[in-house]
């Protein structure tokens, strides 16, 4: 009888222990699920927040505020240089910071905003190069500005370097050199100049129009196109290193369509601000050439590219199909701005 009682008691304990183990396991699973859910929610919120591009700013008002804070004079070239500095700072100080070189989640999973960053960065590099080689020099044989000689290569540092050294540190060094140039420029020192001449403006416009022309082709290639090879058109004796077929098929891979779109958004964002700054600093030249209206029309075309994208994904529908094609809409504005830039450059080249 005692043995039976012990067996019943042992069986009760085993059942109780088994029930306790099951309950503990369920609690662990439930707690783990809650933790994973909270982390996933935080990641999604951060991804959405960090994907919001910086808002536009008024270059002339931005320059006035910067000059007032630094107690500097608003001289010719101040607005363009201040705009270049502000674009570089926004690249680094926007929500989430600079994401192109991140290796940790959630930014490592994001590709749209890094492509936007690259579009802005290309325009910063282009303007910094023209500022160093043309705008700050009176002629080709004149000495280059010492600060711009440092700033321009800093912005051409590898945009994806995470460590040894990090990209952000190199770009901030470029910003520091630009600020040094701006301080000397505003103090009317003879060794810091900004020549607002038509040929200097043309030098930058020539680079900008090539960037827009390339982007227009890449955006149009979202649906694929068969284009006639016009590489040697206009010169019967022209040669090229590698012969190509008379017809060339170009098509953007499906997983790169949104990358090209957001790179175009970043490029046009930066161009809008730089063109507005140029309108202020080169106003006398543009007015003399009767080109102010042409420049403002280019800005208006580019501003249309910054309209909010209501779709959660970049659609790639057929040109005349049921669904929209965001790349072709972007290409429409970019192409018109590019054509207008070419006309403006030709107008400035005339006597």
Secondary structure by P-SEA (a helix, b strand, c coil): caaaaaaaaaaaaaaaaaaaaaaaaaaaaaaaaaaaaaaaaaaaaaaaaaaccbbbbcaaaaaaaaaaaaccccccaaaaaaaaaaaaaaaccccccccccccccccccccaaaaaaaaaaaaaaaaaaaaacccccccccccccaaaaaaaaaaaccccccccccaaaaaaaaaaaaaaaaaaaaaccccbbbbbcaaaaaaaaaaaaaaaaaaaaaaaacccccccccccccccccccccccccbbbbbccccaaaaaaaaaaaaaaaaaaaaaaaaaaaaaaaaaaccaaaaaaaaaaaaaaacccccccccccccccccccaaaaaaaaaaaaaaaaaaaaaaaacc
